[in-house]
């Protein structure tokens, strides 16, 4: 007889990615895990969670963590810094990372219907209803 293999995500809950592949620091991995759990819980309670959303949620988490990292650096160094060679004031590269991460997060939140404004626009994920015979009183034979 063949062995039964459990597939993650079969219950409609996407498996959490291995954050070691994306982030070297433990603090960033912990933050990513917290973001993941919060987003999944939010989408699940709104009945908008599907395994097909796994990669979009993953990209959203990466955008959140990237934004946080860039925001810390910009807060420390400022949005305008002197250029390394010429000392002419120029935009901090982390300012660009922060701006791009914010734009990505905003677009993904809209796509996943996470933001309060878009929450009512997306369709709910339909769960397959179990076929019951005899109003649920009889055993289903097929």
N, C-alpha and C positions, 0 to 999 in steps of 0.2 A: 504494500500500500504506500502511496506517495505521502511524503511529509507535508504537513500544512505549514505554510509560511505566512506570518502576519505581515500585512502591508501597512506602513504608517500612513495616516491620512484617510483611511477607509471610513472613518466615522465623520468625515467632513471637516475634521480639524487638521490643518496643515502641520507637518512636522517642523519643529524649530531648526533652523540651519545651524551648522557647526560654525560658530562665530570666529574660531581660531583661523579659519581660512581667510578672513577679512581683516581682523584686527589683531595686532601684536600685543597690545597692552591689556591686562586683565580688567582694568577699569572700563575700557571701551567695550570689551566683551560683555561685562556685567550690564552696562548701560544698554547695549543692543538687546540683550535678553529681556530686560525690563520693558523696553519699547515694544518688542515683539509680543510679549504677554499682554500688554495694555491694548495694543491694536487688535490682536486676535480676540480678546475679551469684548472689546467695543463692537467689532464686526459681528461677533457671535450673538451678542445681545440684541443687535439690530437685525438679526437674521439675514445678514449679507455676506457671511463667510462661506467660502468654497475652497476646495483644494486647488482649484485653478488659479486662485489669487495668490498662491504662495510666492511666486517670484516678484510680483508687484509689492507685496508686503515686505519682502526682503529688501528690495531697492529702497522702499520708504524708510526702513530702519537704518540702512547705510547712509541715506541722506540726512536723517536726524543726527546720527553720531558724527558725521562729517561736519554738519553745521555746528554742533556743540564744540568740537575740537577747534574749528576755525574761529568761532566766536570768542573762545578763551584767548586765543593768540591775538586777535584783533583788539580785545579789551586790554591786553598787556602792552602791545606795541603801538596801537592806534591804526586808523584806516589809511593814513598817509605816513610814509616813512622815507628817509633819504635813500636814494639809489646807492648801491654798494660802491660803485666806482666814481660816479660824478657828484654824488651827494645832492643831486637835484631831487626835490620832493616828488614822490611817485606813489601810486596806489600800492598798498600792501597786497601781495599776492593772496594772502589768507582772506582778505576782504572779498576777492573774486570767488574764492572757494565757498565762503559763507553765503554770498549772494546766489551762486549757482545751486548750492544745496537747498537753500530756501525755495528757489523756483522749482526744483525737482520735487521737493516735498509737497509743495502746494499743488502741483499738477497730479501727483500720485494720490494725495488725499481726495482730490476731486474725482479722480478715476475710480477710487475705491469707495466713494460716497462716505467718507469719514468726517469731513468738516460739518459743523452743525447746519450750514446753509444747504449743503448737498445731501444731507442724510435722507430726506424724503424722496429724492429723485430716483435713486436706483431701485431696481426690482429686488424683492426678497428671494432668497435662494429657496427653491421648493425641495422639500424632502420627499422621497418616495413613500407614498402611503402604503401600508401593508393591506393586502387584500384579505378581508374577513368574510367568512361565509356564516350565514345564520345570525347576523347581527353581533358576532363576536362570541356567541355562546357555543358554537359548534367548532370542531377541529377542522382546520383548513387542509384539504386533501389534494391540493393541486395548484 
